[in-house]
């Protein structure tokens, strides 16, 4: 599963849990695989660029 959340209390990357977040991660991965720049993905998903990079983490 792709995508991670930063757990600030433990300073560890955790796997995504919510189905809606997993769906956004899958969509972002598909768009990135098609060659779309992160800035455009962020605009289309209404998320920040940094959040897109988190969703694209392996």
N, CA, C and O atoms as a GROMACS GRO file, in nm:
protein
  232
    1UNK      N    1   0.085  -0.118   0.000
    1UNK     CA    2   0.000   0.000   0.000
    1UNK      C    3   0.088   0.124   0.000
    1UNK      O    4   0.184   0.132   0.077
    2UNK      N    5   0.057   0.215  -0.083
    2UNK     CA    6   0.134   0.338  -0.085
    2UNK      C    7   0.072   0.441   0.008
    2UNK      O    8  -0.044   0.431   0.045
    3UNK      N    9   0.152   0.538   0.044
    3UNK     CA   10   0.105   0.647   0.127
    3UNK      C   11   0.135   0.627   0.273
    3UNK      O   12   0.124   0.517   0.327
    4UNK      N   13   0.174   0.737   0.336
    4UNK     CA   14   0.208   0.732   0.478
    4UNK      C   15   0.158   0.858   0.546
    4UNK      O   16   0.139   0.962   0.484
    5UNK      N   17   0.135   0.846   0.676
    5UNK     CA   18   0.104   0.959   0.762
    5UNK      C   19   0.215   0.970   0.864
    5UNK      O   20   0.263   0.869   0.916
    6UNK      N   21   0.257   1.093   0.894
    6UNK     CA   22   0.358   1.117   0.995
    6UNK      C   23   0.292   1.119   1.131
    6UNK      O   24   0.203   1.202   1.156
    7UNK      N   25   0.333   1.031   1.219
    7UNK     CA   26   0.279   1.025   1.356
    7UNK      C   27   0.376   1.101   1.445
    7UNK      O   28   0.480   1.048   1.485
    8UNK      N   29   0.342   1.226   1.476
    8UNK     CA   30   0.436   1.315   1.543
    8UNK      C   31   0.467   1.274   1.687
    8UNK      O   32   0.574   1.306   1.738
    9UNK      N   33   0.377   1.206   1.752
    9UNK     CA   34   0.401   1.166   1.891
    9UNK      C   35   0.512   1.061   1.900
    9UNK      O   36   0.591   1.062   1.994
   10UNK      N   37   0.516   0.972   1.802
   10UNK     CA   38   0.617   0.864   1.805
   10UNK      C   39   0.729   0.886   1.705
   10UNK      O   40   0.827   0.811   1.703
   11UNK      N   41   0.716   0.989   1.621
   11UNK     CA   42   0.816   1.020   1.518
   11UNK      C   43   0.838   0.902   1.422
   11UNK      O   44   0.951   0.863   1.393
   12UNK      N   45   0.726   0.847   1.377
   12UNK     CA   46   0.730   0.731   1.287
   12UNK      C   47   0.628   0.752   1.176
   12UNK      O   48   0.522   0.810   1.198
   13UNK      N   49   0.662   0.704   1.056
   13UNK     CA   50   0.566   0.704   0.945
   13UNK      C   51   0.474   0.585   0.963
   13UNK      O   52   0.521   0.473   0.982
   14UNK      N   53   0.342   0.609   0.956
   14UNK     CA   54   0.242   0.504   0.971
   14UNK      C   55   0.167   0.486   0.840
   14UNK      O   56   0.155   0.580   0.762
   15UNK      N   57   0.116   0.365   0.817
   15UNK     CA   58   0.036   0.339   0.698
   15UNK      C   59  -0.097   0.414   0.706
   15UNK      O   60  -0.147   0.445   0.814
   16UNK      N   61  -0.153   0.441   0.589
   16UNK     CA   62  -0.283   0.508   0.583
   16UNK      C   63  -0.391   0.415   0.636
   16UNK      O   64  -0.382   0.293   0.623
   17UNK      N   65  -0.495   0.473   0.696
   17UNK     CA   66  -0.602   0.393   0.756
   17UNK      C   67  -0.737   0.421   0.688
   17UNK      O   68  -0.807   0.328   0.648
   18UNK      N   69  -0.773   0.548   0.674
   18UNK     CA   70  -0.904   0.583   0.619
   18UNK      C   71  -0.916   0.543   0.472
   18UNK      O   72  -0.824   0.565   0.394
   19UNK      N   73  -1.030   0.484   0.436
   19UNK     CA   74  -1.053   0.448   0.296
   19UNK      C   75  -1.048   0.570   0.202
   19UNK      O   76  -0.999   0.558   0.090
   20UNK      N   77  -1.098   0.684   0.247
   20UNK     CA   78  -1.097   0.802   0.160
   20UNK      C   79  -0.954   0.851   0.136
   20UNK      O   80  -0.922   0.897   0.026
   21UNK      N   81  -0.868   0.842   0.236
   21UNK     CA   82  -0.728   0.882   0.219
   21UNK      C   83  -0.655   0.782   0.130
   21UNK      O   84  -0.571   0.821   0.049
   22UNK      N   85  -0.686   0.655   0.146
   22UNK     CA   86  -0.626   0.552   0.061
   22UNK      C   87  -0.666   0.575  -0.085
   22UNK      O   88  -0.585   0.555  -0.176
   23UNK      N   89  -0.791   0.616  -0.107
   23UNK     CA   90  -0.838   0.643  -0.243
   23UNK      C   91  -0.764   0.763  -0.302
   23UNK      O   92  -0.729   0.761  -0.420
   24UNK      N   93  -0.741   0.867  -0.221
   24UNK     CA   94  -0.664   0.983  -0.269
   24UNK      C   95  -0.522   0.943  -0.303
   24UNK      O   96  -0.466   0.990  -0.402
   25UNK      N   97  -0.463   0.856  -0.222
   25UNK     CA   98  -0.326   0.810  -0.247
   25UNK      C   99  -0.319   0.731  -0.377
   25UNK      O  100  -0.226   0.748  -0.456
   26UNK      N  101  -0.418   0.645  -0.398
   26UNK     CA  102  -0.421   0.566  -0.522
   26UNK      C  103  -0.438   0.657  -0.644
   26UNK      O  104  -0.374   0.636  -0.747
   27UNK      N  105  -0.524   0.757  -0.631
   27UNK     CA  106  -0.546   0.851  -0.743
   27UNK      C  107  -0.420   0.932  -0.770
   27UNK      O  108  -0.382   0.953  -0.886
   28UNK      N  109  -0.354   0.979  -0.663
   28UNK     CA  110  -0.230   1.055  -0.679
   28UNK      C  111  -0.122   0.970  -0.745
   28UNK      O  112  -0.048   1.018  -0.830
   29UNK      N  113  -0.112   0.844  -0.704
   29UNK     CA  114  -0.012   0.754  -0.762
   29UNK      C  115  -0.040   0.731  -0.911
   29UNK      O  116   0.053   0.729  -0.992
   30UNK      N  117  -0.167   0.714  -0.947
   30UNK     CA  118  -0.205   0.694  -1.086
   30UNK      C  119  -0.169   0.818  -1.170
   30UNK      O  120  -0.114   0.807  -1.279
   31UNK      N  121  -0.202   0.936  -1.117
   31UNK     CA  122  -0.174   1.060  -1.188
   31UNK      C  123  -0.024   1.082  -1.204
   31UNK      O  124   0.023   1.126  -1.310
   32UNK      N  125   0.052   1.052  -1.099
   32UNK     CA  126   0.198   1.068  -1.104
   32UNK      C  127   0.258   0.970  -1.203
   32UNK      O  128   0.352   1.003  -1.275
   33UNK      N  129   0.204   0.848  -1.206
   33UNK     CA  130   0.249   0.748  -1.301
   33UNK      C  131   0.224   0.789  -1.446
   33UNK      O  132   0.297   0.747  -1.536
   34UNK      N  133   0.122   0.870  -1.467
   34UNK     CA  134   0.090   0.921  -1.600
   34UNK      C  135   0.177   1.040  -1.637
   34UNK      O  136   0.165   1.095  -1.747
   35UNK      N  137   0.266   1.081  -1.546
   35UNK     CA  138   0.359   1.189  -1.575
   35UNK      C  139   0.314   1.327  -1.533
   35UNK      O  140   0.375   1.427  -1.570
   36UNK      N  141   0.207   1.335  -1.456
   36UNK     CA  142   0.156   1.465  -1.412
   36UNK      C  143   0.245   1.520  -1.300
   36UNK      O  144   0.282   1.445  -1.209
   37UNK      N  145   0.278   1.649  -1.305
   37UNK     CA  146   0.359   1.708  -1.198
   37UNK      C  147   0.283   1.715  -1.065
   37UNK      O  148   0.160   1.725  -1.063
   38UNK      N  149   0.357   1.710  -0.957
   38UNK     CA  150   0.298   1.710  -0.823
   38UNK      C  151   0.212   1.834  -0.800
   38UNK      O  152   0.108   1.825  -0.735
   39UNK      N  153   0.254   1.948  -0.851
   39UNK     CA  154   0.177   2.070  -0.830
   39UNK      C  155   0.037   2.060  -0.892
   39UNK      O  156  -0.060   2.109  -0.834
   40UNK      N  157   0.026   1.997  -1.009
   40UNK     CA  158  -0.106   1.981  -1.072
   40UNK      C  159  -0.190   1.878  -0.999
   40UNK      O  160  -0.312   1.895  -0.987
   41UNK      N  161  -0.126   1.773  -0.950
   41UNK     CA  162  -0.199   1.673  -0.871
   41UNK      C  163  -0.256   1.739  -0.746
   41UNK      O  164  -0.372   1.716  -0.710
   42UNK      N  165  -0.175   1.820  -0.681
   42UNK     CA  166  -0.219   1.890  -0.559
   42UNK      C  167  -0.337   1.981  -0.588
   42UNK      O  168  -0.432   1.987  -0.509
   43UNK      N  169  -0.332   2.051  -0.699
   43UNK     CA  170  -0.442   2.140  -0.736
   43UNK      C  171  -0.570   2.061  -0.761
   43UNK      O  172  -0.677   2.100  -0.715
   44UNK      N  173  -0.558   1.952  -0.835
   44UNK     CA  174  -0.678   1.874  -0.868
   44UNK      C  175  -0.738   1.804  -0.747
   44UNK      O  176  -0.860   1.791  -0.738
   45UNK      N  177  -0.654   1.760  -0.653
   45UNK     CA  178  -0.705   1.692  -0.534
   45UNK      C  179  -0.731   1.789  -0.419
   45UNK      O  180  -0.776   1.747  -0.312
   46UNK      N  181  -0.703   1.917  -0.440
   46UNK     CA  182  -0.721   2.021  -0.340
   46UNK      C  183  -0.643   1.990  -0.212
   46UNK      O  184  -0.696   2.000  -0.101
   47UNK      N  185  -0.516   1.952  -0.231
   47UNK     CA  186  -0.425   1.921  -0.122
   47UNK      C  187  -0.295   1.998  -0.143
   47UNK      O  188  -0.270   2.050  -0.251
   48UNK      N  189  -0.214   2.004  -0.040
   48UNK     CA  190  -0.084   2.070  -0.053
   48UNK      C  191   0.014   1.978  -0.126
   48UNK      O  192  -0.005   1.856  -0.131
   49UNK      N  193   0.119   2.038  -0.181
   49UNK     CA  194   0.222   1.958  -0.248
   49UNK      C  195   0.289   1.863  -0.149
   49UNK      O  196   0.318   1.748  -0.183
   50UNK      N  197   0.312   1.910  -0.028
   50UNK     CA  198   0.377   1.824   0.072
   50UNK      C  199   0.290   1.704   0.106
   50UNK      O  200   0.340   1.594   0.129
   51UNK      N  201   0.158   1.725   0.110
   51UNK     CA  202   0.068   1.613   0.138
   51UNK      C  203   0.070   1.513   0.024
   51UNK      O  204   0.062   1.392   0.048
   52UNK      N  205   0.080   1.561  -0.098
   52UNK     CA  206   0.089   1.470  -0.213
   52UNK      C  207   0.215   1.384  -0.201
   52UNK      O  208   0.211   1.264  -0.225
   53UNK      N  209   0.326   1.446  -0.164
   53UNK     CA  210   0.450   1.368  -0.146
   53UNK      C  211   0.432   1.263  -0.036
   53UNK      O  212   0.486   1.153  -0.048
   54UNK      N  213   0.358   1.295   0.070
   54UNK     CA  214   0.332   1.197   0.175
   54UNK      C  215   0.247   1.082   0.119
   54UNK      O  216   0.273   0.965   0.149
   55UNK      N  217   0.147   1.115   0.039
   55UNK     CA  218   0.061   1.011  -0.017
   55UNK      C  219   0.136   0.923  -0.118
   55UNK      O  220   0.100   0.807  -0.139
   56UNK      N  221   0.240   0.978  -0.178
   56UNK     CA  222   0.318   0.901  -0.276
   56UNK      C  223   0.429   0.818  -0.213
   56UNK      O  224   0.495   0.741  -0.282
   57UNK      N  225   0.450   0.832  -0.082
   57UNK     CA  226   0.555   0.755  -0.014
   57UNK      C  227   0.526   0.606  -0.027
   57UNK      O  228   0.412   0.564  -0.014
   58UNK      N  229   0.631   0.526  -0.052
   58UNK     CA  230   0.609   0.379  -0.060
   58UNK      C  231   0.579   0.317   0.076
   58UNK      O  232   0.558   0.196   0.085
   0.00000   0.00000   0.00000
